[in-house]
Amino acid sequence: MTALMNPDDHHRKNLGEEMLSLQEACAFLRVPEGTLRYWRHLGAGPRSFKVGRHVRYWRADLILWLTEQTNRPQNHR
């Protein structure tokens, strides 16, 4: 028996629309959990949201945020 797959599910996976926990996002970004919590507090990190009491991140938002960090001008001293 095969399950019918919603075409939107396949499209979401192609766009990297996987929901990650705080710990998974930290592993993906390779930063300590405290750093990501601090960025979230400042409003400077990747976009996040809550599911109940749990902080979550879309993988696509992490990729977008990393791209923005890569493309921003560097301050040279």
C-alpha positions in Angstrom: 0.0 0.0 0.0 1.4 3.4 -1.0 0.6 6.7 0.7 -0.4 9.6 -1.4 2.0 12.4 -1.2 0.9 16.0 -1.2 2.8 17.9 -4.0 3.4 20.7 -1.5 5.3 18.4 0.8 7.8 17.6 -1.9 8.1 21.3 -2.8 8.7 22.3 0.8 11.6 19.8 1.2 13.2 21.1 -2.0 13.2 24.6 -0.4 14.8 23.4 2.8 11.6 23.9 4.8 12.5 21.7 7.6 11.7 22.8 11.1 14.7 22.6 13.5 14.9 22.8 17.2 17.3 25.2 19.0 19.9 22.5 19.4 19.6 21.4 15.7 19.9 25.1 14.6 23.0 25.4 16.7 24.5 22.3 15.2 23.7 23.6 11.7 25.2 27.0 12.3 28.0 25.6 14.4 27.6 28.0 17.2 27.0 27.4 21.0 23.4 27.4 22.2 24.1 30.5 24.4 25.2 32.4 21.3 22.0 31.7 19.4 19.9 32.5 22.5 21.7 35.8 22.8 21.3 36.7 19.1 17.6 35.9 19.5 17.4 38.2 22.5 19.0 41.0 20.5 16.9 40.3 17.5 20.1 40.0 15.5 20.1 36.3 14.6 18.1 34.2 12.2 14.3 34.4 12.3 12.8 32.1 14.9 9.3 31.3 16.2 7.7 29.4 19.0 5.7 26.2 19.0 4.2 26.3 22.4 7.2 27.0 24.7 9.7 25.6 22.2 11.8 27.8 19.9 12.0 26.6 16.3 13.8 27.7 13.1 13.0 26.9 9.5 16.2 25.6 7.8 15.5 27.9 4.9 15.6 30.9 7.2 19.0 29.8 8.6 20.4 29.5 5.1 19.0 32.9 4.2 20.5 34.5 7.3 23.9 32.9 6.6 23.7 34.2 3.0 22.9 37.7 4.3 25.9 37.5 6.7 28.2 36.5 3.9 27.0 39.4 1.6 27.1 42.2 4.2 30.0 44.7 4.0 33.0 44.0 6.3 34.2 46.6 8.7 37.9 46.9 8.3 40.0 48.6 11.0 
